[in-house]
Amino acid sequence: MSFFKKLFTKSQAAPFDSHALLQALGVGYETDTNITVTPESAMRCCTVFSCIRVLAESVGQLPLNYFVQQGEKRVKATGSRLYHLLKLSPNSYMTSQELWELCITHLCLRGNFYAYKNTVKGELRELLPLNPDNVEPKLLDDYTLVYDVTFANGSRDILTADQVFHVKGFSVDGIKGVSPISYARNAIGLGLATEKHGAKLFSNGARPGGILSTDQTLNDDVVKRVKQSWDDQYQGLDNAHKVAILEAGLKWVSVGMTSDDAQFLETRKYQRSEICGLFRVPPHMVGDLEKATFSNIEHQAQEFVVNALVPYLTRIEQRIQVSLIPEAKRASHFAKFNVNSLLRGDMKSRAEFYTKLQQTGSLSPNEIRALEDLDPRDGGDIYLTPMNMLINGKEPEKNETN
């Protein structure tokens, strides 16, 4: 059976390895809140979903270029098939943006991104993403790295490192990245628990539980009927704040703490902050503007690029270098993400920055226009030299007079 048939064919009775079986049964990482956390359930936590989406879309929007070094200059290798694969479309059903968004999502949830390298006569033609739950990297006794892959139709195969594009997240063994979800399961579990508590609270009309008491003796049937009647009349958001009418000596006694007493909102804020710290995403980027100001929000955005995005970008760039670029070209060819668009700052700051670079002769007008995605203009390739700046020991040139 060909690789592609294995990859895309579905089976009604596919065998599972232990990890896949746990995922299929809904058994993931146990937490102290008694909530089982899996990559899928973690995404149901609003903060986790928002953080991963911010990271994935931030990387997905960045231009990824493939360069060849020619002396002191680097030139885009537009004639290379790898250039189009990385920048435009890695396969027949995905764009480059979609591939790198998926890559970051897999790294955030499972710590690893795998893609099968489809080659024809030694030339890379496609990158086909694999389910991380169905791939297990193994280091053999001779230090050869192989990948045990379970395909969609249930069959298994051993692929060599030359056949798999593997981007690892933070790792403790150098072979496989660790899942952030597994290590932070308690924080995420508590986040899910507070969301569930809030939903339950409001499903009961934002009121705690209570006791209906009476001095009379009631049999089981009457107790069930009274409880059902009470729930029908007063439970749920639609029935919140209705006036309760009690008869036959019934009394309502509220028990338990209110949301304010339990500091419910503070707990949710803390969990949101803790999860943002896990992914290194500034809280304002997931909608928490409580501590954001006009003076610090730009600085936080720059920190996000440096501390959150650059590590992911470096992992991808280096893996491209050693896994996708032929060995004979690695000394002269390289792939690079362009993060300038995320570090531009506001219009006023950019104008002042460009002015200084032009006045010191560091950039020409056309180079500045290129950074702003503008077309070059005639005469814009001139570099200015300030009159008050000379090479040490060199006399200034005197203007000739008639």
Order of alpha helices (4+ residues) and beta strands (2+ residues): alpha-alpha-alpha-alpha-beta-beta-alpha-alpha-beta-beta-beta-beta-beta-beta-alpha-alpha-beta-alpha-beta-alpha-alpha-alpha-beta-alpha-alpha
